[in-house]
């Protein structure tokens, strides 16, 4: 599963870990990605989205119908 949110577009952040001796190594901060299933009443079917926790809050606030309309306007296949 890729670490990209379908709703918000959040991706991993990259940087360095710095040890006590100040040695730097690469690391990444992954967003909290979940696979969630939502019911679309207009199409009478379920869809599975890969969303971050911020994306889940966006769906709760705006509604799944509005979010799916935005995704389709962006050209994503659902």
C-alpha positions in Angstrom: 0.0 0.0 0.0 1.5 3.4 -1.0 1.8 6.0 1.7 -0.2 8.7 -0.2 -3.6 9.9 0.9 -6.2 9.9 -1.9 -8.2 12.7 -0.3 -5.5 15.2 0.9 -2.5 14.0 -1.1 -0.3 13.8 2.0 3.0 12.0 1.3 5.9 10.9 3.5 8.3 13.7 4.7 12.0 13.1 4.4 14.8 14.3 6.6 17.7 13.3 8.8 18.0 11.5 12.1 20.8 13.1 14.2 22.5 11.0 16.8 24.2 12.1 20.0 27.5 12.1 18.1 25.8 14.3 15.5 26.0 11.6 12.8 23.2 12.1 10.3 21.3 9.3 8.7 18.3 9.4 6.3 14.8 8.8 7.7 11.2 9.4 6.7 8.0 10.4 8.4 5.1 8.4 7.1 1.5 9.9 7.3 -1.0 7.8 9.3 -2.6 6.0 6.3 -5.7 3.8 6.7 -7.7 1.7 4.3 -11.3 2.7 4.9 -14.5 1.4 3.2 -17.3 3.9 2.7 -20.9 3.4 1.5 -22.0 5.5 -1.5 -25.8 5.8 -1.2 -26.1 7.5 -4.7 -24.5 4.4 -6.4 -25.7 1.8 -3.8 -22.1 0.4 -3.5 -19.1 0.4 -1.3 -15.7 2.0 -2.1 -12.4 1.5 -0.4 -10.1 4.5 -0.1 -6.6 4.9 1.2 -6.8 8.0 3.4 -4.9 9.7 6.1 -6.5 10.5 9.5 -6.8 14.1 8.2 -8.6 12.8 5.2 -11.0 10.9 7.4 -11.8 14.1 9.2 -12.4 15.8 5.9 -14.8 13.1 4.8 -16.6 13.4 8.2 -16.9 17.2 7.7 -17.8 17.4 4.0 -19.5 14.0 3.4 -18.4 11.1 1.2 -20.5 12.3 -1.8 -18.7 15.7 -1.9 -15.3 14.1 -1.5 -15.9 11.5 -4.2 -17.1 14.3 -6.6 -13.8 16.1 -5.9 -11.7 13.0 -6.6 -13.5 12.3 -9.8 -13.1 16.0 -10.9 -9.3 15.5 -10.3 -9.4 12.5 -12.6 -9.1 9.6 -10.1 -10.9 6.4 -10.9 -13.1 5.2 -8.1 
